[in-house]
């Protein structure tokens, strides 16, 4: 597939999930998203209303992180937080699975959680992304989560929060892509700070990239395109 600069930009969820992010930081994030035509801003749920207002009238989404970054809340709490985010203007949802239940191999709980979260998002016509936090999981656990997602069909499965012990790895993106089926996409996030890593994740099968380095990545790609005299890259 060939990608132009804008195609690459539309793969990026422009991210600021810092606990100390100010309103000025959020405005800067949204302004950059508009300038570069990123797909979404990835923010903590409390920032949903402000960012949705900043992005009103654009095709850039407001993506709220739910039960972030630990996933250690009940299904009821995750649903309530999601409802609040949606009411305040969020139009994409990224939630963290209950890792305690994953490590216990309580797969029925994980399927129930995913089913309820996906249904709520579907009812509001917004994408739902399921964060695995792969750094804490075995390959077998990553595969099992992907197989559950294949059944439940969220819009995306996502590698990481960026707040764990490690971020996205090419091998994990490939494993998720191989097992999640054709109806579910993969989002790579966490530690993707340069163009080479960005392109490697896409080549591995990621169709969305979460990063706080989107501006740097796109500017570097623009320089490569100009140097090589091209307007697209095939991956």
Buried (B, 14 or more C-beta within 10 A) or exposed (E): EEBBBEEBBBBBBBBBBEEEBEEEBBEBBBEBBBEBBBBBBBBBBBBBBBBBEBBEEEEBBBBBBBBBBBBEBEBEEBBEBBEBBBEBBBBBBBBBBBBEBBEEEBBEBBBBBBBBBBEBBBEBEBBBBBBBBBBBBEEEBBBBBBBBBBEBBBBBBBBBBBBBEBBBBBEBBBBBBEBBEEEBBBBBBBBBBBBEBBBBBBEBBBBBBBBBBBBBBBEBBEEEBEEEEEEEBEE
